[in-house]
Amino acid sequence: MEVFSSVQGEGPYVGTSTLFVRLGGCDLRCAWCDSPHTWRPAPHARFETGRGSGTFRERPNPVALEDVLAAAEALDVAAHRFVSLTGGEPLLQPTAVAALAQGLRARGPRILLETHGLAVDALAEVVAHVDVVSMDWKLASDVRRASDPAGSRAAPFHAAHARFLAVARRAPEVVVKLVVTPASEDAELEEAWRRVAEVDPGIPVVLQPVTPCGDVKASVGVERLLALAARAESGLRDVRIIPQTHVQIGAL
């Protein structure tokens, strides 16, 4: 969908220089999604014309791997600390992700994969080429599968996430992100961090207060976040509260 230069807006590497390669298509529908335009493949991809310029040129899809690598080179990819392969859900295209990761990693930056954390088999195809797996742990209170009827509640994702996390640990780093909204239920949050602890209690877990967007109109208070973090720390060694920052500074 797009290639552009910015800074990481969330998670433990917030603020670091990052080249974003965004792929289209997603099989989930998150109530708070800030990029619903990525849910379906786009007829055109857009490439930023200069690092930090905010101006773009378009190319018709599908885009060849060589064109994506050339667009990254034009943005001085080697000067970035990370390349973020994001979406949508990039693991719906594992062959493309593996090729992009190898080609971009060879140019110097570390590869950070941003994923909804459900495509276990696809992750197994690409994890050897990734430096950081940043996986969401989706909560059924705010997330449904695209194939579910509108308004229905999804079955819990915990078991699938746990299987995904076990594969993600093959990467040098893995981090789990939980978006906390007013609808998030204590029981599903507790189940999530219990499952993480069963895999490895040292895995960093980020509690991210939702940025109101889409169907979510309010965030959560600091008192609730602090209470949740304290409870999570009873079983996990690295719990962090990190809000999104790119919306605050107006970055892409």
N, C-alpha and C positions, 0 to 999 in steps of 0.2 A: 504493500500500500504506500509506503513512504520510507525515505532515508533522510535523516536530519541529525544535526549536531545540537546537543543541549547539555544539561546536567541531570544526573539521576534525581528523581523527585521523591523517592520513597525507599524505605528499607534501610539496612545498615550502611549502605554506600551512598546515602543521600548527599547531594552536592558535588559528587565527583563527575569529571568530564566524561561524557558518554555519547557515542554515536548510536542512534536508534535505527534499527531495521525492523519495520513493522509489517507483519504478514496479515492478510485478511482471512476472515472466516472464524467463527466461534460456535461451539455446540452448547454453550451455556447462555443463560440470560440472568445477569446479576441486577438486582433492583437498583443498585447504586452505580452502574457502569457509566463511566465518563467518556466512553468512546463507542457508542452503539453503531457508529458508521463502519466499524470493523467487523460487525457480526457476519457480513456477507462479503465475498470477494468483490473488489472494485474493478470497473472497466479500465481505469487508468491508475498507474502508480505516479507518485510525485517525488522528485529528488530536489533537495535544497541546493541552491546554486552556489552558495558559499558558506563557510562555517559561521553560524550565528546570523546569517543574513535575513532569515525569515521569508525569503522569496524562493519560489519553486518552479521547476519545469516539469512537464508531464510526459509520460511515455505510456503507450497502450500496453495492457496486460495480455498475455503473460510476458514478464520481463526475463531476459536471459541472465544467468548467473554472472556472466562477464559484465553486463551492464550495471548490476548492483555493486560489484566490486569496483568498477570504474567510478561510480557515484561516491562510494566510500573514499576512494583515493582522492577525489576532488575536494573532499571535506577534511583532508589531512587525517585520515583514520589513525595513523601511527601516533599522533599527538594526543589521543584520547586514552584514558585509563581503561575504559571498558567499551565493548560493543554490546548493546542490549538487543537480543533477538526477542521480539515481543509481538503482541497481536492486539485484538483477536487472540487466537490460540495457535502459536507457532507449531506445536506438535501435531496439528492436523496435516502438516506437510513435513514429515521427518526427513525425507530425502533432501529436500531443499535446505532444511535447517542444518543437517550434517555438512552439506557442501558449503554453505555460507560460513558456518563456524570454522571449518578448516581453512577456507580462503582468507577470512578476516583475521583469524588467530595468527596466521603466518605473517601478518603485517604488524604485529606487536601488541595490540591491546588484549586484555583478558575478555573472555566471552561469558556473558551473563544471560542465562535463559530465564525469561519471565513466563510462567505457565500456570494454568489452573490446577495442575497437579493431579490429573486423572488419567492421562494417556500413558499407561505403564509400558506397553510394548514399544511405543514410539520413542519414549525416553531411553529405553535400552539401546536403541539404534544410534542415538546421538550423544549419550552421556560421556563417552570417551573424548569428545571434542569440546566439552564445556568446562569452564573453570568454576562457575557459580550457578547452582540451580536455585532460583528464587521462586518458590511454589506457594500459591495461595492454598489455604485450607478453607474450602467453601462451606458455608453454613446453610442448611436447608431453609432456615427462616427467611433468607433473602435471595436465594439462588434456586433456579430450576433449570432443567435441561431444555434445550430448544425444542425437543420433540414432545415435551409434556404439554398438556392443554394449558392455555392461558389461565392464570389464576390458581392453578393447582400447586400443591406443595410437593417438592421433590423428596424422594427417599434420602436418608442421610448419606453423605459422601465419605464417612469416616473410614470404612474398610478399604475403599479404593485409594484414598489418600495414604493410608498406612502402607499399602503395597507400593505405591509410587515412591514414598519416602525411602523405603528400603533400597530401591534402585538408585535414587538420587544421591545416596550416600557414597556411591562410587565416584562422584565428582570430588574435586579437592575441597569444595565448600558447598553447603546447602543451608538455606534459611527458609523458615516457614512464616508466612504472613497471615494473620487473621484480621479481617476487616470487621470492626465492632460497630454495630448500628443500634438504634433504639429497639429494634425487633430481636436482636441477638439474645438467645436464651442461655441462662446459666448452665443448664444441663448440656447443651451442645458445645459450649465453650469448654467446659470441664472434660467432656469426652474427647475433644480435639487434643488438648494438651496432655491428657492421659495417654492417648495413642502415640503422640510424639515421644513422650518419656519412655514408652515401651521399646521404641526403636533406638533412641539415644537421648538421654536427658540433657546432654550438652549441646544439642542443636539449638541455635538461636531462634527464638520465637518472637516475632514482632506483632504487638497489638496495635493496629492502625485504626484510630477513630475515623469513622467514615466522613468523607467530604460530601456534604449534601449535594446530590445530583440525581437526575432521573426521578424515580419514584420515592427516593429517600429525601425528606425535606428538612431533617434536623440531624445534628451530630449527637454525641454522648458527652456527658459531663466528666470533668477530671476526677471527681470523687469515685464514680463507677469505674473508670479506667484504673485508678490506683488500687481499688479493691480487687479488681480482676487480676491485676499484675501480682499482687501479694498472694493471691490464691494459686496462681499459676506457678509461682516460685516455690511452692511447697513440693513440687515434683520436677521442676526444670531449673537448670543452672544459669540460663541466659535469656531473660525475658526483658523486652524493651518496649516502651511506648514511643512510637515514631509516627507523627502525622504526615500527610502529604505536604510537600513544600513547593512543588512547581506551580501550584495554583496561587500560592501566596506571592511569588515573585513574577508571575506572568510568563513563565517559561513554557515551552511546548511539552 
